[in-house]
Amino acid sequence: MTNQVINNTVRWGIIVASLAIVSLILWNTYKFFQRFKDEERIKMEILASAYKGINSDLNAKVSALELQIIESNNSIPMIVTDHEGVITFDVNLDENKKTRNKNYLQEQLAVMKEQNEPILVQTILPDSVRKDYIYYKDSKILTNLKYYPLALLFILFLFSIIIFLFTKTNKVAAQNQLWTGMAKETAHQIGTPLTSLLGWVAILREEDEKSPIADEIEKDVQRLEIIANRFSKIGSETPLVLQNIVSLTEKSIAYLKSRSSQQIKYEFHSSSDEIWVQTNPELFGWVIENLVKNALDATRGKGKIDINIDQKESYVVLTIKDTGKGIPKKLFQRIFEPGYTTKKRGWGIGLSLSKRIVEKFHGGKIYVSESELGKGTTFCVRLPKA
């Protein structure tokens, strides 16, 4: 059993145990609440018996026990009404609210009717039968106890969110570690055939110093060196240098332009010949190429790609606009997620990698500024101005 399996088992064991403990607390709290509520009911029934004793003979001397029972209720709000619903007595209610609000007692009576069944006090008098009703609502202690399970459920909810975020973060970290390892291994593996290709280029030069074949192979070898260098920088510290983003963008586009369809029209505009930013040339060149490749795929080999660079007071804006198939607005954010792709043979890492390079390494921002189905898409990259 691997360490990862053991860690997952321990993690889920802790989660299950925590849920079991919280569930047990909730159950015991509920039982305690019901028991406390029953005890309050019994207390009110005893109070009703004392109240009945007082009513049985209004001219007789009220016993000290009955008065003591009536006066002992200092926590449960209570209202007494006659058989016609007229309020005759109340206790443990807010005196200030009674003074300020004429409807306060009726409002409290409505609350009491919803919370508990009234207690009928039936007193037999010499010439009639008197009926009174005792209404009451939960005491402050019982009310606070009622909200305790809700607080526990809220804590459980937060606990679940924390666990979910923790698990998701671990998963993302593991995926990032895997991608970093694969990138570095790819760079290492590319290095061996590159050395061999450089040797073959040298042999071709010896046979024909101005060989066009050797020139093209050398360009592709240099291209592979750039790619290997980019992969080697994934997961490593990436120092930024002062760079003219105009010349960097033109250089990145030139390679793809020479190898794309002749039916693709490129237009490049810049507000200045020199716009300086702090950037890593290899990685940012990768971003530009990813966006241009994305535009080429969207146009399907026929259309127009506009690249524009403009400088503001504190930042530089690079936009790449195509005349391709467009992107639905609901996917503006999702297309930057790792693994998401609409291509049959795509990996879904180009845009997510570009987002990581722009935002994490350069402190910038990349997003879809606008898109319309059937008309095209505009990607926008913002970088801090040097």
Contacts in CASP RR format, 6 or more apart in sequence:
PFRMAT RR
TARGET T0000
AUTHOR 0000-0000-0000
METHOD contacts of the structure
MODEL  1
MTNQVINNTVRWGIIVASLAIVSLILWNTYKFFQRFKDEERIKMEILASA
YKGINSDLNAKVSALELQIIESNNSIPMIVTDHEGVITFDVNLDENKKTR
NKNYLQEQLAVMKEQNEPILVQTILPDSVRKDYIYYKDSKILTNLKYYPL
ALLFILFLFSIIIFLFTKTNKVAAQNQLWTGMAKETAHQIGTPLTSLLGW
VAILREEDEKSPIADEIEKDVQRLEIIANRFSKIGSETPLVLQNIVSLTE
KSIAYLKSRSSQQIKYEFHSSSDEIWVQTNPELFGWVIENLVKNALDATR
GKGKIDINIDQKESYVVLTIKDTGKGIPKKLFQRIFEPGYTTKKRGWGIG
LSLSKRIVEKFHGGKIYVSESELGKGTTFCVRLPKA
11 167 0 8 1.000
15 163 0 8 1.000
18 159 0 8 1.000
19 156 0 8 1.000
22 152 0 8 1.000
22 155 0 8 1.000
22 156 0 8 1.000
22 159 0 8 1.000
25 152 0 8 1.000
26 149 0 8 1.000
26 152 0 8 1.000
26 153 0 8 1.000
29 145 0 8 1.000
29 148 0 8 1.000
29 149 0 8 1.000
29 152 0 8 1.000
30 149 0 8 1.000
32 145 0 8 1.000
33 142 0 8 1.000
33 145 0 8 1.000
33 146 0 8 1.000
33 149 0 8 1.000
36 141 0 8 1.000
36 142 0 8 1.000
36 145 0 8 1.000
37 138 0 8 1.000
37 142 0 8 1.000
40 76 0 8 1.000
40 136 0 8 1.000
40 138 0 8 1.000
40 139 0 8 1.000
40 142 0 8 1.000
41 116 0 8 1.000
43 73 0 8 1.000
43 76 0 8 1.000
44 73 0 8 1.000
44 76 0 8 1.000
44 78 0 8 1.000
44 119 0 8 1.000
44 134 0 8 1.000
44 136 0 8 1.000
45 119 0 8 1.000
46 69 0 8 1.000
47 69 0 8 1.000
47 70 0 8 1.000
47 73 0 8 1.000
47 78 0 8 1.000
47 134 0 8 1.000
48 119 0 8 1.000
48 121 0 8 1.000
48 134 0 8 1.000
49 69 0 8 1.000
50 65 0 8 1.000
50 66 0 8 1.000
50 67 0 8 1.000
50 69 0 8 1.000
50 70 0 8 1.000
51 70 0 8 1.000
51 80 0 8 1.000
51 121 0 8 1.000
51 132 0 8 1.000
51 134 0 8 1.000
52 121 0 8 1.000
52 122 0 8 1.000
52 123 0 8 1.000
53 66 0 8 1.000
53 123 0 8 1.000
54 62 0 8 1.000
54 66 0 8 1.000
54 70 0 8 1.000
55 121 0 8 1.000
55 123 0 8 1.000
55 130 0 8 1.000
55 132 0 8 1.000
56 123 0 8 1.000
56 124 0 8 1.000
56 125 0 8 1.000
73 91 0 8 1.000
73 92 0 8 1.000
74 92 0 8 1.000
75 92 0 8 1.000
75 139 0 8 1.000
75 140 0 8 1.000
75 141 0 8 1.000
76 92 0 8 1.000
76 136 0 8 1.000
76 137 0 8 1.000
76 138 0 8 1.000
76 139 0 8 1.000
77 90 0 8 1.000
77 91 0 8 1.000
77 92 0 8 1.000
77 93 0 8 1.000
77 108 0 8 1.000
77 112 0 8 1.000
77 136 0 8 1.000
77 137 0 8 1.000
77 139 0 8 1.000
78 89 0 8 1.000
78 90 0 8 1.000
78 91 0 8 1.000
78 92 0 8 1.000
78 134 0 8 1.000
78 135 0 8 1.000
78 136 0 8 1.000
79 87 0 8 1.000
79 89 0 8 1.000
79 90 0 8 1.000
79 93 0 8 1.000
79 105 0 8 1.000
79 108 0 8 1.000
79 109 0 8 1.000
79 112 0 8 1.000
79 134 0 8 1.000
79 135 0 8 1.000
79 136 0 8 1.000
80 87 0 8 1.000
80 88 0 8 1.000
80 89 0 8 1.000
80 90 0 8 1.000
80 121 0 8 1.000
80 132 0 8 1.000
80 133 0 8 1.000
80 134 0 8 1.000
80 135 0 8 1.000
81 87 0 8 1.000
81 88 0 8 1.000
81 109 0 8 1.000
81 132 0 8 1.000
81 133 0 8 1.000
81 135 0 8 1.000
82 88 0 8 1.000
82 130 0 8 1.000
82 131 0 8 1.000
82 132 0 8 1.000
82 133 0 8 1.000
83 130 0 8 1.000
83 131 0 8 1.000
83 132 0 8 1.000
83 133 0 8 1.000
85 133 0 8 1.000
87 105 0 8 1.000
87 106 0 8 1.000
87 109 0 8 1.000
88 132 0 8 1.000
90 105 0 8 1.000
90 108 0 8 1.000
93 104 0 8 1.000
93 105 0 8 1.000
93 108 0 8 1.000
94 104 0 8 1.000
97 104 0 8 1.000
98 104 0 8 1.000
98 105 0 8 1.000
101 107 0 8 1.000
108 137 0 8 1.000
109 135 0 8 1.000
111 137 0 8 1.000
112 118 0 8 1.000
112 135 0 8 1.000
112 136 0 8 1.000
112 137 0 8 1.000
113 135 0 8 1.000
115 136 0 8 1.000
115 137 0 8 1.000
115 138 0 8 1.000
116 135 0 8 1.000
116 136 0 8 1.000
116 137 0 8 1.000
116 138 0 8 1.000
118 133 0 8 1.000
118 134 0 8 1.000
118 135 0 8 1.000
119 133 0 8 1.000
119 134 0 8 1.000
119 136 0 8 1.000
120 131 0 8 1.000
120 132 0 8 1.000
120 133 0 8 1.000
121 131 0 8 1.000
121 132 0 8 1.000
121 133 0 8 1.000
121 134 0 8 1.000
122 129 0 8 1.000
122 130 0 8 1.000
122 131 0 8 1.000
123 129 0 8 1.000
123 130 0 8 1.000
123 131 0 8 1.000
123 132 0 8 1.000
124 130 0 8 1.000
138 146 0 8 1.000
175 338 0 8 1.000
179 234 0 8 1.000
179 349 0 8 1.000
180 234 0 8 1.000
180 235 0 8 1.000
183 231 0 8 1.000
183 232 0 8 1.000
183 234 0 8 1.000
183 235 0 8 1.000
184 231 0 8 1.000
184 232 0 8 1.000
184 234 0 8 1.000
184 235 0 8 1.000
186 228 0 8 1.000
186 231 0 8 1.000
187 228 0 8 1.000
187 229 0 8 1.000
187 230 0 8 1.000
187 231 0 8 1.000
187 232 0 8 1.000
188 232 0 8 1.000
190 224 0 8 1.000
190 227 0 8 1.000
190 228 0 8 1.000
190 231 0 8 1.000
191 228 0 8 1.000
194 221 0 8 1.000
194 224 0 8 1.000
194 225 0 8 1.000
194 228 0 8 1.000
197 217 0 8 1.000
197 221 0 8 1.000
197 224 0 8 1.000
198 221 0 8 1.000
200 217 0 8 1.000
201 214 0 8 1.000
201 217 0 8 1.000
201 218 0 8 1.000
201 221 0 8 1.000
204 211 0 8 1.000
204 213 0 8 1.000
204 214 0 8 1.000
204 217 0 8 1.000
205 211 0 8 1.000
205 214 0 8 1.000
208 214 0 8 1.000
223 255 0 8 1.000
226 282 0 8 1.000
229 282 0 8 1.000
230 282 0 8 1.000
230 283 0 8 1.000
230 286 0 8 1.000
233 280 0 8 1.000
233 282 0 8 1.000
233 283 0 8 1.000
238 280 0 8 1.000
238 283 0 8 1.000
238 361 0 8 1.000
239 280 0 8 1.000
240 278 0 8 1.000
240 279 0 8 1.000
240 280 0 8 1.000
240 361 0 8 1.000
240 362 0 8 1.000
241 278 0 8 1.000
241 279 0 8 1.000
241 280 0 8 1.000
241 281 0 8 1.000
242 276 0 8 1.000
242 277 0 8 1.000
242 278 0 8 1.000
242 386 0 8 1.000
243 276 0 8 1.000
243 277 0 8 1.000
243 278 0 8 1.000
243 279 0 8 1.000
243 281 0 8 1.000
243 284 0 8 1.000
244 274 0 8 1.000
244 275 0 8 1.000
244 276 0 8 1.000
245 275 0 8 1.000
245 276 0 8 1.000
245 277 0 8 1.000
245 279 0 8 1.000
245 284 0 8 1.000
245 309 0 8 1.000
245 316 0 8 1.000
245 318 0 8 1.000
245 383 0 8 1.000
246 270 0 8 1.000
246 272 0 8 1.000
246 273 0 8 1.000
246 274 0 8 1.000
246 275 0 8 1.000
246 309 0 8 1.000
248 279 0 8 1.000
248 281 0 8 1.000
248 284 0 8 1.000
248 285 0 8 1.000
248 288 0 8 1.000
249 268 0 8 1.000
249 285 0 8 1.000
249 288 0 8 1.000
249 307 0 8 1.000
249 309 0 8 1.000
249 318 0 8 1.000
250 268 0 8 1.000
252 285 0 8 1.000
252 288 0 8 1.000
252 289 0 8 1.000
252 292 0 8 1.000
253 266 0 8 1.000
253 268 0 8 1.000
253 288 0 8 1.000
253 292 0 8 1.000
253 307 0 8 1.000
255 289 0 8 1.000
256 289 0 8 1.000
256 292 0 8 1.000
256 293 0 8 1.000
256 296 0 8 1.000
257 264 0 8 1.000
257 266 0 8 1.000
260 296 0 8 1.000
260 301 0 8 1.000
261 296 0 8 1.000
261 301 0 8 1.000
261 302 0 8 1.000
263 301 0 8 1.000
263 302 0 8 1.000
263 303 0 8 1.000
264 296 0 8 1.000
264 299 0 8 1.000
264 301 0 8 1.000
264 302 0 8 1.000
264 303 0 8 1.000
264 304 0 8 1.000
264 305 0 8 1.000
265 303 0 8 1.000
265 304 0 8 1.000
265 305 0 8 1.000
266 304 0 8 1.000
266 305 0 8 1.000
266 307 0 8 1.000
267 304 0 8 1.000
267 305 0 8 1.000
267 306 0 8 1.000
267 307 0 8 1.000
268 306 0 8 1.000
268 307 0 8 1.000
268 308 0 8 1.000
269 306 0 8 1.000
269 307 0 8 1.000
269 308 0 8 1.000
269 309 0 8 1.000
270 308 0 8 1.000
270 309 0 8 1.000
270 310 0 8 1.000
271 309 0 8 1.000
271 310 0 8 1.000
271 311 0 8 1.000
272 311 0 8 1.000
275 309 0 8 1.000
275 311 0 8 1.000
275 316 0 8 1.000
275 385 0 8 1.000
276 385 0 8 1.000
276 386 0 8 1.000
277 316 0 8 1.000
277 383 0 8 1.000
277 384 0 8 1.000
277 385 0 8 1.000
277 386 0 8 1.000
278 362 0 8 1.000
278 384 0 8 1.000
278 386 0 8 1.000
279 362 0 8 1.000
279 383 0 8 1.000
280 357 0 8 1.000
280 361 0 8 1.000
280 362 0 8 1.000
283 357 0 8 1.000
283 361 0 8 1.000
284 357 0 8 1.000
284 358 0 8 1.000
284 362 0 8 1.000
286 353 0 8 1.000
286 354 0 8 1.000
286 357 0 8 1.000
287 354 0 8 1.000
287 357 0 8 1.000
287 358 0 8 1.000
287 366 0 8 1.000
287 381 0 8 1.000
288 318 0 8 1.000
288 320 0 8 1.000
290 350 0 8 1.000
290 351 0 8 1.000
290 353 0 8 1.000
290 354 0 8 1.000
291 320 0 8 1.000
291 354 0 8 1.000
291 379 0 8 1.000
291 381 0 8 1.000
292 305 0 8 1.000
292 307 0 8 1.000
292 320 0 8 1.000
294 322 0 8 1.000
294 350 0 8 1.000
294 351 0 8 1.000
294 379 0 8 1.000
295 305 0 8 1.000
295 320 0 8 1.000
295 321 0 8 1.000
295 322 0 8 1.000
295 324 0 8 1.000
295 377 0 8 1.000
295 379 0 8 1.000
296 305 0 8 1.000
296 322 0 8 1.000
297 343 0 8 1.000
298 322 0 8 1.000
298 324 0 8 1.000
298 325 0 8 1.000
298 326 0 8 1.000
298 376 0 8 1.000
298 377 0 8 1.000
299 305 0 8 1.000
299 322 0 8 1.000
299 323 0 8 1.000
299 324 0 8 1.000
300 324 0 8 1.000
300 325 0 8 1.000
303 322 0 8 1.000
303 323 0 8 1.000
303 324 0 8 1.000
304 322 0 8 1.000
304 323 0 8 1.000
305 320 0 8 1.000
305 321 0 8 1.000
305 322 0 8 1.000
305 323 0 8 1.000
306 319 0 8 1.000
306 320 0 8 1.000
306 321 0 8 1.000
306 322 0 8 1.000
307 318 0 8 1.000
307 319 0 8 1.000
307 320 0 8 1.000
307 321 0 8 1.000
308 317 0 8 1.000
308 318 0 8 1.000
308 319 0 8 1.000
308 321 0 8 1.000
309 316 0 8 1.000
309 317 0 8 1.000
309 318 0 8 1.000
310 316 0 8 1.000
310 317 0 8 1.000
310 319 0 8 1.000
311 317 0 8 1.000
311 385 0 8 1.000
312 385 0 8 1.000
313 385 0 8 1.000
314 384 0 8 1.000
314 385 0 8 1.000
315 382 0 8 1.000
315 383 0 8 1.000
315 384 0 8 1.000
315 385 0 8 1.000
316 382 0 8 1.000
316 383 0 8 1.000
316 384 0 8 1.000
316 385 0 8 1.000
317 380 0 8 1.000
317 381 0 8 1.000
317 382 0 8 1.000
318 380 0 8 1.000
318 381 0 8 1.000
318 382 0 8 1.000
318 383 0 8 1.000
319 369 0 8 1.000
319 378 0 8 1.000
319 379 0 8 1.000
319 380 0 8 1.000
319 381 0 8 1.000
320 378 0 8 1.000
320 379 0 8 1.000
320 381 0 8 1.000
321 376 0 8 1.000
321 377 0 8 1.000
321 378 0 8 1.000
321 379 0 8 1.000
322 376 0 8 1.000
322 377 0 8 1.000
322 378 0 8 1.000
323 375 0 8 1.000
323 376 0 8 1.000
324 374 0 8 1.000
324 375 0 8 1.000
324 376 0 8 1.000
324 377 0 8 1.000
325 373 0 8 1.000
325 374 0 8 1.000
325 376 0 8 1.000
326 371 0 8 1.000
326 372 0 8 1.000
326 373 0 8 1.000
326 374 0 8 1.000
326 375 0 8 1.000
326 376 0 8 1.000
326 377 0 8 1.000
327 335 0 8 1.000
327 368 0 8 1.000
327 371 0 8 1.000
327 373 0 8 1.000
327 377 0 8 1.000
328 371 0 8 1.000
328 373 0 8 1.000
329 371 0 8 1.000
332 367 0 8 1.000
332 368 0 8 1.000
332 371 0 8 1.000
334 340 0 8 1.000
335 351 0 8 1.000
335 368 0 8 1.000
336 351 0 8 1.000
336 352 0 8 1.000
336 354 0 8 1.000
336 355 0 8 1.000
336 366 0 8 1.000
337 352 0 8 1.000
338 348 0 8 1.000
338 349 0 8 1.000
338 352 0 8 1.000
339 347 0 8 1.000
339 348 0 8 1.000
339 349 0 8 1.000
339 352 0 8 1.000
340 348 0 8 1.000
340 352 0 8 1.000
341 347 0 8 1.000
341 348 0 8 1.000
354 366 0 8 1.000
355 366 0 8 1.000
358 364 0 8 1.000
358 365 0 8 1.000
358 366 0 8 1.000
358 381 0 8 1.000
358 383 0 8 1.000
359 365 0 8 1.000
359 366 0 8 1.000
362 383 0 8 1.000
362 384 0 8 1.000
363 383 0 8 1.000
363 384 0 8 1.000
364 381 0 8 1.000
364 382 0 8 1.000
364 383 0 8 1.000
364 384 0 8 1.000
365 381 0 8 1.000
365 382 0 8 1.000
366 379 0 8 1.000
366 380 0 8 1.000
366 381 0 8 1.000
366 382 0 8 1.000
367 379 0 8 1.000
367 380 0 8 1.000
368 377 0 8 1.000
368 378 0 8 1.000
368 379 0 8 1.000
368 380 0 8 1.000
369 378 0 8 1.000
369 379 0 8 1.000
369 380 0 8 1.000
370 377 0 8 1.000
370 378 0 8 1.000
371 377 0 8 1.000
371 378 0 8 1.000
END
